[in-house]
């Protein structure tokens, strides 16, 4: 079943076309990895899918309803380039705020999630005293309290060291096992490819391809990055 | 119940942010103190004049300190796109708006209490404290109007690079009826002028209802893009 569908989506920023002719769908429980060089339109596409941004042209449907009539934002978790954290508040206060917004009474779950993201020891520290990697982990940890149907993750591995990259990878695999849909943009070819059910490559606002993972090997993706003069990792 | 629960969670978070960051209320208090001192030097505020000048001075201070404070509370949401935590939650745009209105209202009321006390001391005008019960309806309606409009416009303008510069230009023309009502009703009460403050209080109440209805409808579109 398709839960998200994009038909003929175009996004224009003044004179620049960020996306054009985008047709895609997301099935329930599948993971799509978006690859592409910087400026390809990955962030714009994820913002449009999450409902933060409207397309200039085209239709975006959630459960067959236009976004204006749907509740995508109530069912999705979006992790953008920014962390969506209150820097002056402590780790625990940020989590507590989310718990209150979601009317959750499960304090123990917050502890579990923070421990799982290596942040329990820093729970009383203000976010602005955390490293970039820790902030990123905390931003992701919020998604686990929210327990949404769709995870939309824009470069979730940024700022993470090798150990935490593997840990986050494992967590995303768990999300998939729970039947949730995941959309990821990343420059990490191996990790992104391993997670995906389908792989897409964006270039200059258009899909070069969107295929099942088995149809694309990592060498092809590395090759595309190389041909565009951008180093994949 | 859930609607108010989300609004209260946002209010609670804003109070915590203020306690931790001291970015909004402390700036408002400092600016109001500064403006009162400047007016004290710039105007002839002797015993015989202060009563007629009080309403003008106080509402100028409330307006500009309020703009500063409301701009800061919206900036706290825009920093790191923190407001997206609320957008991607069961909280509706309306409860988000109400939560922000409540926190702005709270900070404005604290700033106004401080300003009135400092005004009474600095200008040797204790009458303003003794007449507070009569002044209260006008002050509360004015502050509510400021908060209703300020929450909307500060959120709109902080999305722009020139947000804090833009805010007064958009906000002030819209709140003119509130400022007029506040100054006039306070002046009538303090100086026992004929005509009564009632009609100004009514005008402010009508504008508050109007601001509330329009802002509640528009806030959704402002946070969407």
Interface residues (C-beta under 8 A of the other chain):
Chain A: X50 X51 X52 X53 X54 X73 X74 X76 X77 X78 X80 X82 X83 X84 X85 X86 X87 X88 X89 X90 X93 X97 X98 X100 X101 X102 X103 X126 X142 X146 X148
Chain B: X2 X5 X6 X9 X10 X12 X13 X16 X17 X20 X21 X23 X76 X79 X80 X81 X82 X83 X84 X85 X86 X87 X88 X89 X90 X91 X224 X225
